[in-house]
Amino acid sequence: MGHPAFFGSHSMDRFAAMIIDGMRARGHQADLWTPAAVMCRLPARGGLRKWLGYIDQYILFPMLALWRLRKVDKDTLLVLADHALGIWMPLLRHRPHVVHCHDFIALRTLAGEFPEQGLSASGHTYQSLIRWGLLQGKAFIAVSNKTMRDLRRLHPCAPEAAWVVYNGMNYPFRRMGTTEALACLQRAGVPADPQGMLVHIGGNQWYKNREGVLALYLAYCRQCREPRALWMVGGDPTAQMREQGERAIALGGSVRFLTGLPTEAVQAAYSLAAVMLFPSLEEGFGWPIIEAMACGAPVLTTNRAPMTEIGGDQVQLLEPLASGDMDAWAQRGADVLAGMLAWPQARRAEVAARSIAWAGNFSAEKAIDQYESIYLTVLAAASVEDRVSVDA
């Protein structure tokens, strides 16, 4: 069971498709159930369309799924592709099931772990329902040790049937040659400098620290005569972000805000990147870290789990941003960035080779193999429980 297509979570869509394709390739029957767009197709705007989508997800879909489950064998494994779909847990709890956990930032916000990040009344209710569903789960797969620690803290029953499986890349990221990368970006309508640029990839969620990225870039521009351009790939920029971009121009820099970039073009941007900036405050896994490394890009990220866990010894680390310390933090980050950009070519080549080798640990095949093993373990345990129940 996965997110509906109208949810717009392309990474989650690719994740669910990767599991389905992987299980079928291994000889298993696998089907993907997602909510259909019914109510949300009605003429509506903004918030109303979102609420109509909730009706599709949490009223119509459970009714249809419950009807379909009547014809599904009891020894079939049910999988939630994302714990954020925990509201559906009543459909799964009496059957063998596995819940994939990606990040618990929203539930940690609900628990008051980020006092400066509030939830709206509807958001509070929504996350409370997700947590209610989560607590009914018995078997879980977390994408990192950090996510596993969060799961055990938020799930008071501390589920024993829980495993860590690192995400496998659901796109074959590889390092492109300069000519190939430039041609790819040219086709995408975003010509690039062959000398490379700074790249950041992420949405506008507070924990992505995009304003911190721009503050770091401004500090770098102040100390560099000919600063490299910065590409901000992801969500539409806020007014404050655009203002920071304009300030960079006055300092001789350049900021490009890019949305909707095709995955192949993202791969090309990684391949040309002089440095990939990823100073997130929180993550569940941190996809861009391993994607950039697979393309040979040097990565500057936060000295905090799971970024340290995913990047290993191959990434450069920046201290976490503390409240009220933006300018000083940005200056220290600019010093580290300047040092990376001054690396001789031999070191850059060595870092690229080691990064690409490290990224090989996060293959889709390796992840699917582990999922299959866990799925079969959960099914076998459920079969034993059923036999014991019958004997009793």
Contacts in CASP RR format, 6 or more apart in sequence:
PFRMAT RR
TARGET T0000
AUTHOR 0000-0000-0000
METHOD contacts of the structure
MODEL  1
MGHPAFFGSHSMDRFAAMIIDGMRARGHQADLWTPAAVMCRLPARGGLRK
WLGYIDQYILFPMLALWRLRKVDKDTLLVLADHALGIWMPLLRHRPHVVH
CHDFIALRTLAGEFPEQGLSASGHTYQSLIRWGLLQGKAFIAVSNKTMRD
LRRLHPCAPEAAWVVYNGMNYPFRRMGTTEALACLQRAGVPADPQGMLVH
IGGNQWYKNREGVLALYLAYCRQCREPRALWMVGGDPTAQMREQGERAIA
LGGSVRFLTGLPTEAVQAAYSLAAVMLFPSLEEGFGWPIIEAMACGAPVL
TTNRAPMTEIGGDQVQLLEPLASGDMDAWAQRGADVLAGMLAWPQARRAE
VAARSIAWAGNFSAEKAIDQYESIYLTVLAAASVEDRVSVDA
1 32 0 8 1.000
1 33 0 8 1.000
1 34 0 8 1.000
1 65 0 8 1.000
1 78 0 8 1.000
1 79 0 8 1.000
1 80 0 8 1.000
1 81 0 8 1.000
1 85 0 8 1.000
1 88 0 8 1.000
1 91 0 8 1.000
2 12 0 8 1.000
2 16 0 8 1.000
2 32 0 8 1.000
2 33 0 8 1.000
2 34 0 8 1.000
2 80 0 8 1.000
2 81 0 8 1.000
2 82 0 8 1.000
2 85 0 8 1.000
3 9 0 8 1.000
3 12 0 8 1.000
3 13 0 8 1.000
3 16 0 8 1.000
3 34 0 8 1.000
3 81 0 8 1.000
3 82 0 8 1.000
3 85 0 8 1.000
4 34 0 8 1.000
4 35 0 8 1.000
4 36 0 8 1.000
4 37 0 8 1.000
4 53 0 8 1.000
4 56 0 8 1.000
4 57 0 8 1.000
4 61 0 8 1.000
5 13 0 8 1.000
5 34 0 8 1.000
5 37 0 8 1.000
6 37 0 8 1.000
6 40 0 8 1.000
6 53 0 8 1.000
6 56 0 8 1.000
7 57 0 8 1.000
11 170 0 8 1.000
11 287 0 8 1.000
12 81 0 8 1.000
12 82 0 8 1.000
12 102 0 8 1.000
14 170 0 8 1.000
14 171 0 8 1.000
15 81 0 8 1.000
15 82 0 8 1.000
15 100 0 8 1.000
15 167 0 8 1.000
15 170 0 8 1.000
16 32 0 8 1.000
16 34 0 8 1.000
16 81 0 8 1.000
17 32 0 8 1.000
17 170 0 8 1.000
18 168 0 8 1.000
18 170 0 8 1.000
18 364 0 8 1.000
18 367 0 8 1.000
18 368 0 8 1.000
19 30 0 8 1.000
19 79 0 8 1.000
19 81 0 8 1.000
19 368 0 8 1.000
19 371 0 8 1.000
20 30 0 8 1.000
20 31 0 8 1.000
20 32 0 8 1.000
22 30 0 8 1.000
22 364 0 8 1.000
22 368 0 8 1.000
23 30 0 8 1.000
23 368 0 8 1.000
23 371 0 8 1.000
23 372 0 8 1.000
23 375 0 8 1.000
24 30 0 8 1.000
25 368 0 8 1.000
26 368 0 8 1.000
26 372 0 8 1.000
28 372 0 8 1.000
33 61 0 8 1.000
33 65 0 8 1.000
33 68 0 8 1.000
34 61 0 8 1.000
35 53 0 8 1.000
35 56 0 8 1.000
35 57 0 8 1.000
35 60 0 8 1.000
35 61 0 8 1.000
36 56 0 8 1.000
36 60 0 8 1.000
36 61 0 8 1.000
37 53 0 8 1.000
37 56 0 8 1.000
38 56 0 8 1.000
38 60 0 8 1.000
39 52 0 8 1.000
39 53 0 8 1.000
39 55 0 8 1.000
39 56 0 8 1.000
39 60 0 8 1.000
40 49 0 8 1.000
40 52 0 8 1.000
40 53 0 8 1.000
40 55 0 8 1.000
40 56 0 8 1.000
42 52 0 8 1.000
44 52 0 8 1.000
57 87 0 8 1.000
58 87 0 8 1.000
58 88 0 8 1.000
61 88 0 8 1.000
62 88 0 8 1.000
62 90 0 8 1.000
62 91 0 8 1.000
65 88 0 8 1.000
65 91 0 8 1.000
66 91 0 8 1.000
69 91 0 8 1.000
69 95 0 8 1.000
74 95 0 8 1.000
74 386 0 8 1.000
75 96 0 8 1.000
75 379 0 8 1.000
75 382 0 8 1.000
75 383 0 8 1.000
76 95 0 8 1.000
76 96 0 8 1.000
77 95 0 8 1.000
77 96 0 8 1.000
77 97 0 8 1.000
77 98 0 8 1.000
77 375 0 8 1.000
77 378 0 8 1.000
77 379 0 8 1.000
78 91 0 8 1.000
78 92 0 8 1.000
78 95 0 8 1.000
78 96 0 8 1.000
78 97 0 8 1.000
78 98 0 8 1.000
79 97 0 8 1.000
79 98 0 8 1.000
79 99 0 8 1.000
79 100 0 8 1.000
79 375 0 8 1.000
80 86 0 8 1.000
80 88 0 8 1.000
80 89 0 8 1.000
80 92 0 8 1.000
80 97 0 8 1.000
80 98 0 8 1.000
80 99 0 8 1.000
80 100 0 8 1.000
81 100 0 8 1.000
82 100 0 8 1.000
82 102 0 8 1.000
83 99 0 8 1.000
83 100 0 8 1.000
83 101 0 8 1.000
83 102 0 8 1.000
83 104 0 8 1.000
83 130 0 8 1.000
83 134 0 8 1.000
83 140 0 8 1.000
84 102 0 8 1.000
84 106 0 8 1.000
84 130 0 8 1.000
86 99 0 8 1.000
86 129 0 8 1.000
86 130 0 8 1.000
86 133 0 8 1.000
86 134 0 8 1.000
87 129 0 8 1.000
87 130 0 8 1.000
87 132 0 8 1.000
87 133 0 8 1.000
89 99 0 8 1.000
89 133 0 8 1.000
89 134 0 8 1.000
89 136 0 8 1.000
89 137 0 8 1.000
90 133 0 8 1.000
90 136 0 8 1.000
92 99 0 8 1.000
92 137 0 8 1.000
93 136 0 8 1.000
93 137 0 8 1.000
93 138 0 8 1.000
95 382 0 8 1.000
96 139 0 8 1.000
96 378 0 8 1.000
96 379 0 8 1.000
96 381 0 8 1.000
96 382 0 8 1.000
97 137 0 8 1.000
97 138 0 8 1.000
97 139 0 8 1.000
97 378 0 8 1.000
98 139 0 8 1.000
98 140 0 8 1.000
98 141 0 8 1.000
98 374 0 8 1.000
98 375 0 8 1.000
98 378 0 8 1.000
99 134 0 8 1.000
99 137 0 8 1.000
99 139 0 8 1.000
99 140 0 8 1.000
99 141 0 8 1.000
100 140 0 8 1.000
100 141 0 8 1.000
100 143 0 8 1.000
101 140 0 8 1.000
101 141 0 8 1.000
101 142 0 8 1.000
101 143 0 8 1.000
101 147 0 8 1.000
101 148 0 8 1.000
101 151 0 8 1.000
102 143 0 8 1.000
102 147 0 8 1.000
102 284 0 8 1.000
102 285 0 8 1.000
103 143 0 8 1.000
103 147 0 8 1.000
103 150 0 8 1.000
103 282 0 8 1.000
103 283 0 8 1.000
103 284 0 8 1.000
103 285 0 8 1.000
104 147 0 8 1.000
104 150 0 8 1.000
104 151 0 8 1.000
104 154 0 8 1.000
104 284 0 8 1.000
105 114 0 8 1.000
105 205 0 8 1.000
105 207 0 8 1.000
105 282 0 8 1.000
105 284 0 8 1.000
106 119 0 8 1.000
106 127 0 8 1.000
106 130 0 8 1.000
107 127 0 8 1.000
107 130 0 8 1.000
107 131 0 8 1.000
107 134 0 8 1.000
107 150 0 8 1.000
107 154 0 8 1.000
108 114 0 8 1.000
108 150 0 8 1.000
108 154 0 8 1.000
108 282 0 8 1.000
109 117 0 8 1.000
109 118 0 8 1.000
109 119 0 8 1.000
109 127 0 8 1.000
110 119 0 8 1.000
110 124 0 8 1.000
110 127 0 8 1.000
110 128 0 8 1.000
110 131 0 8 1.000
111 154 0 8 1.000
116 323 0 8 1.000
117 206 0 8 1.000
119 127 0 8 1.000
131 154 0 8 1.000
134 154 0 8 1.000
134 155 0 8 1.000
135 155 0 8 1.000
135 156 0 8 1.000
135 157 0 8 1.000
137 159 0 8 1.000
138 159 0 8 1.000
138 161 0 8 1.000
139 159 0 8 1.000
139 161 0 8 1.000
139 162 0 8 1.000
139 374 0 8 1.000
139 378 0 8 1.000
140 151 0 8 1.000
140 155 0 8 1.000
140 159 0 8 1.000
140 161 0 8 1.000
140 162 0 8 1.000
140 163 0 8 1.000
141 162 0 8 1.000
141 163 0 8 1.000
141 164 0 8 1.000
141 165 0 8 1.000
141 371 0 8 1.000
141 374 0 8 1.000
142 148 0 8 1.000
142 151 0 8 1.000
142 162 0 8 1.000
142 163 0 8 1.000
142 164 0 8 1.000
142 165 0 8 1.000
143 164 0 8 1.000
143 165 0 8 1.000
143 166 0 8 1.000
143 167 0 8 1.000
143 284 0 8 1.000
143 285 0 8 1.000
144 164 0 8 1.000
144 166 0 8 1.000
144 284 0 8 1.000
144 285 0 8 1.000
144 305 0 8 1.000
144 306 0 8 1.000
144 309 0 8 1.000
144 310 0 8 1.000
145 164 0 8 1.000
145 305 0 8 1.000
145 306 0 8 1.000
145 309 0 8 1.000
146 283 0 8 1.000
146 284 0 8 1.000
146 305 0 8 1.000
146 306 0 8 1.000
146 309 0 8 1.000
147 164 0 8 1.000
147 284 0 8 1.000
147 285 0 8 1.000
147 306 0 8 1.000
148 162 0 8 1.000
148 164 0 8 1.000
151 159 0 8 1.000
151 162 0 8 1.000
152 158 0 8 1.000
152 159 0 8 1.000
152 162 0 8 1.000
161 378 0 8 1.000
161 381 0 8 1.000
163 370 0 8 1.000
163 374 0 8 1.000
165 367 0 8 1.000
165 370 0 8 1.000
165 371 0 8 1.000
165 374 0 8 1.000
166 285 0 8 1.000
166 310 0 8 1.000
166 361 0 8 1.000
166 362 0 8 1.000
166 367 0 8 1.000
167 285 0 8 1.000
167 287 0 8 1.000
167 290 0 8 1.000
167 362 0 8 1.000
167 367 0 8 1.000
168 362 0 8 1.000
168 363 0 8 1.000
168 364 0 8 1.000
168 366 0 8 1.000
168 367 0 8 1.000
169 290 0 8 1.000
169 291 0 8 1.000
169 294 0 8 1.000
169 359 0 8 1.000
169 362 0 8 1.000
169 363 0 8 1.000
169 364 0 8 1.000
170 364 0 8 1.000
171 263 0 8 1.000
171 267 0 8 1.000
171 291 0 8 1.000
173 267 0 8 1.000
173 270 0 8 1.000
173 291 0 8 1.000
173 294 0 8 1.000
173 295 0 8 1.000
173 359 0 8 1.000
174 267 0 8 1.000
174 294 0 8 1.000
174 295 0 8 1.000
175 271 0 8 1.000
175 294 0 8 1.000
175 295 0 8 1.000
175 296 0 8 1.000
175 352 0 8 1.000
175 356 0 8 1.000
176 184 0 8 1.000
176 267 0 8 1.000
176 268 0 8 1.000
176 271 0 8 1.000
176 295 0 8 1.000
177 271 0 8 1.000
178 194 0 8 1.000
178 271 0 8 1.000
178 272 0 8 1.000
180 268 0 8 1.000
180 271 0 8 1.000
181 192 0 8 1.000
181 267 0 8 1.000
181 268 0 8 1.000
181 269 0 8 1.000
181 271 0 8 1.000
181 272 0 8 1.000
182 191 0 8 1.000
182 192 0 8 1.000
182 194 0 8 1.000
182 268 0 8 1.000
182 272 0 8 1.000
184 264 0 8 1.000
184 265 0 8 1.000
184 267 0 8 1.000
184 268 0 8 1.000
185 191 0 8 1.000
185 192 0 8 1.000
185 265 0 8 1.000
185 268 0 8 1.000
185 269 0 8 1.000
185 272 0 8 1.000
187 265 0 8 1.000
188 261 0 8 1.000
188 262 0 8 1.000
188 264 0 8 1.000
188 265 0 8 1.000
188 268 0 8 1.000
190 256 0 8 1.000
190 258 0 8 1.000
190 261 0 8 1.000
190 265 0 8 1.000
192 268 0 8 1.000
192 269 0 8 1.000
192 272 0 8 1.000
193 228 0 8 1.000
193 229 0 8 1.000
193 272 0 8 1.000
194 272 0 8 1.000
195 228 0 8 1.000
195 274 0 8 1.000
196 228 0 8 1.000
196 272 0 8 1.000
196 273 0 8 1.000
196 274 0 8 1.000
197 228 0 8 1.000
197 229 0 8 1.000
197 230 0 8 1.000
197 231 0 8 1.000
197 269 0 8 1.000
197 272 0 8 1.000
197 273 0 8 1.000
197 274 0 8 1.000
198 217 0 8 1.000
198 228 0 8 1.000
198 229 0 8 1.000
198 230 0 8 1.000
198 231 0 8 1.000
198 273 0 8 1.000
198 274 0 8 1.000
198 275 0 8 1.000
198 276 0 8 1.000
198 277 0 8 1.000
198 337 0 8 1.000
199 230 0 8 1.000
199 231 0 8 1.000
199 233 0 8 1.000
199 269 0 8 1.000
199 270 0 8 1.000
199 273 0 8 1.000
199 275 0 8 1.000
199 276 0 8 1.000
199 277 0 8 1.000
199 292 0 8 1.000
199 297 0 8 1.000
200 210 0 8 1.000
200 213 0 8 1.000
200 230 0 8 1.000
200 231 0 8 1.000
200 232 0 8 1.000
200 233 0 8 1.000
200 276 0 8 1.000
200 277 0 8 1.000
200 278 0 8 1.000
201 233 0 8 1.000
201 234 0 8 1.000
201 266 0 8 1.000
201 276 0 8 1.000
201 278 0 8 1.000
201 288 0 8 1.000
201 291 0 8 1.000
201 292 0 8 1.000
202 208 0 8 1.000
202 210 0 8 1.000
202 233 0 8 1.000
202 234 0 8 1.000
202 235 0 8 1.000
202 288 0 8 1.000
203 210 0 8 1.000
203 234 0 8 1.000
203 235 0 8 1.000
204 210 0 8 1.000
204 234 0 8 1.000
204 235 0 8 1.000
204 236 0 8 1.000
204 237 0 8 1.000
204 238 0 8 1.000
206 281 0 8 1.000
207 280 0 8 1.000
207 281 0 8 1.000
207 282 0 8 1.000
207 283 0 8 1.000
208 280 0 8 1.000
208 281 0 8 1.000
209 279 0 8 1.000
209 280 0 8 1.000
209 281 0 8 1.000
209 321 0 8 1.000
210 232 0 8 1.000
210 241 0 8 1.000
211 240 0 8 1.000
211 241 0 8 1.000
211 244 0 8 1.000
211 326 0 8 1.000
212 279 0 8 1.000
212 321 0 8 1.000
212 326 0 8 1.000
212 329 0 8 1.000
212 330 0 8 1.000
213 230 0 8 1.000
213 232 0 8 1.000
213 277 0 8 1.000
213 279 0 8 1.000
214 230 0 8 1.000
214 232 0 8 1.000
214 241 0 8 1.000
214 244 0 8 1.000
214 245 0 8 1.000
214 248 0 8 1.000
214 255 0 8 1.000
215 244 0 8 1.000
215 326 0 8 1.000
215 327 0 8 1.000
215 329 0 8 1.000
215 330 0 8 1.000
216 277 0 8 1.000
216 279 0 8 1.000
216 329 0 8 1.000
216 330 0 8 1.000
216 333 0 8 1.000
216 334 0 8 1.000
216 337 0 8 1.000
217 227 0 8 1.000
217 230 0 8 1.000
217 244 0 8 1.000
217 248 0 8 1.000
217 255 0 8 1.000
217 277 0 8 1.000
218 244 0 8 1.000
218 247 0 8 1.000
218 248 0 8 1.000
218 251 0 8 1.000
218 330 0 8 1.000
219 327 0 8 1.000
219 330 0 8 1.000
219 331 0 8 1.000
219 333 0 8 1.000
219 334 0 8 1.000
220 227 0 8 1.000
220 333 0 8 1.000
220 334 0 8 1.000
220 337 0 8 1.000
220 338 0 8 1.000
221 227 0 8 1.000
221 248 0 8 1.000
221 251 0 8 1.000
221 252 0 8 1.000
221 253 0 8 1.000
222 251 0 8 1.000
222 334 0 8 1.000
223 334 0 8 1.000
223 338 0 8 1.000
224 338 0 8 1.000
226 252 0 8 1.000
227 248 0 8 1.000
227 251 0 8 1.000
227 252 0 8 1.000
227 253 0 8 1.000
227 254 0 8 1.000
228 274 0 8 1.000
228 341 0 8 1.000
229 253 0 8 1.000
229 254 0 8 1.000
229 255 0 8 1.000
229 256 0 8 1.000
230 248 0 8 1.000
230 253 0 8 1.000
230 254 0 8 1.000
230 255 0 8 1.000
230 256 0 8 1.000
230 277 0 8 1.000
231 256 0 8 1.000
231 258 0 8 1.000
231 269 0 8 1.000
232 241 0 8 1.000
232 255 0 8 1.000
232 256 0 8 1.000
232 257 0 8 1.000
232 258 0 8 1.000
233 258 0 8 1.000
233 259 0 8 1.000
233 261 0 8 1.000
233 266 0 8 1.000
233 269 0 8 1.000
234 257 0 8 1.000
234 258 0 8 1.000
234 259 0 8 1.000
234 260 0 8 1.000
234 261 0 8 1.000
235 257 0 8 1.000
235 259 0 8 1.000
236 257 0 8 1.000
236 259 0 8 1.000
237 257 0 8 1.000
241 257 0 8 1.000
242 257 0 8 1.000
244 255 0 8 1.000
245 255 0 8 1.000
248 254 0 8 1.000
248 255 0 8 1.000
249 255 0 8 1.000
261 269 0 8 1.000
266 291 0 8 1.000
267 291 0 8 1.000
267 295 0 8 1.000
270 276 0 8 1.000
270 291 0 8 1.000
270 292 0 8 1.000
270 294 0 8 1.000
270 295 0 8 1.000
270 296 0 8 1.000
270 297 0 8 1.000
271 295 0 8 1.000
271 296 0 8 1.000
271 297 0 8 1.000
273 292 0 8 1.000
273 295 0 8 1.000
273 297 0 8 1.000
273 298 0 8 1.000
274 298 0 8 1.000
274 340 0 8 1.000
274 341 0 8 1.000
275 297 0 8 1.000
275 298 0 8 1.000
275 299 0 8 1.000
275 300 0 8 1.000
275 337 0 8 1.000
275 340 0 8 1.000
275 341 0 8 1.000
276 288 0 8 1.000
276 289 0 8 1.000
276 292 0 8 1.000
276 297 0 8 1.000
276 298 0 8 1.000
276 299 0 8 1.000
276 300 0 8 1.000
277 300 0 8 1.000
277 337 0 8 1.000
278 286 0 8 1.000
278 288 0 8 1.000
278 289 0 8 1.000
278 292 0 8 1.000
278 299 0 8 1.000
278 300 0 8 1.000
278 301 0 8 1.000
278 302 0 8 1.000
278 307 0 8 1.000
279 300 0 8 1.000
279 301 0 8 1.000
279 302 0 8 1.000
279 318 0 8 1.000
279 321 0 8 1.000
280 286 0 8 1.000
280 301 0 8 1.000
280 302 0 8 1.000
280 307 0 8 1.000
281 302 0 8 1.000
281 304 0 8 1.000
281 320 0 8 1.000
281 321 0 8 1.000
283 306 0 8 1.000
283 307 0 8 1.000
284 306 0 8 1.000
285 306 0 8 1.000
285 310 0 8 1.000
286 306 0 8 1.000
286 307 0 8 1.000
286 310 0 8 1.000
289 299 0 8 1.000
289 301 0 8 1.000
289 307 0 8 1.000
289 310 0 8 1.000
289 311 0 8 1.000
289 315 0 8 1.000
290 310 0 8 1.000
290 311 0 8 1.000
290 359 0 8 1.000
290 362 0 8 1.000
292 299 0 8 1.000
292 355 0 8 1.000
293 299 0 8 1.000
293 311 0 8 1.000
293 314 0 8 1.000
293 315 0 8 1.000
293 355 0 8 1.000
293 356 0 8 1.000
293 358 0 8 1.000
293 359 0 8 1.000
294 355 0 8 1.000
294 356 0 8 1.000
294 359 0 8 1.000
294 360 0 8 1.000
294 362 0 8 1.000
295 356 0 8 1.000
296 351 0 8 1.000
296 352 0 8 1.000
296 355 0 8 1.000
296 356 0 8 1.000
297 352 0 8 1.000
297 355 0 8 1.000
298 315 0 8 1.000
298 316 0 8 1.000
298 340 0 8 1.000
298 343 0 8 1.000
298 348 0 8 1.000
298 351 0 8 1.000
298 352 0 8 1.000
298 355 0 8 1.000
299 311 0 8 1.000
299 314 0 8 1.000
299 315 0 8 1.000
299 316 0 8 1.000
299 355 0 8 1.000
300 315 0 8 1.000
300 316 0 8 1.000
300 317 0 8 1.000
300 318 0 8 1.000
300 333 0 8 1.000
300 336 0 8 1.000
300 337 0 8 1.000
300 340 0 8 1.000
301 307 0 8 1.000
301 308 0 8 1.000
301 311 0 8 1.000
301 315 0 8 1.000
301 316 0 8 1.000
301 317 0 8 1.000
301 318 0 8 1.000
302 317 0 8 1.000
302 318 0 8 1.000
302 319 0 8 1.000
302 320 0 8 1.000
302 321 0 8 1.000
303 317 0 8 1.000
303 318 0 8 1.000
303 319 0 8 1.000
303 320 0 8 1.000
304 320 0 8 1.000
307 315 0 8 1.000
307 317 0 8 1.000
308 315 0 8 1.000
308 317 0 8 1.000
310 362 0 8 1.000
311 358 0 8 1.000
312 358 0 8 1.000
314 351 0 8 1.000
314 354 0 8 1.000
314 355 0 8 1.000
314 358 0 8 1.000
316 336 0 8 1.000
316 340 0 8 1.000
318 332 0 8 1.000
318 333 0 8 1.000
318 336 0 8 1.000
319 329 0 8 1.000
319 332 0 8 1.000
321 329 0 8 1.000
322 329 0 8 1.000
343 351 0 8 1.000
END
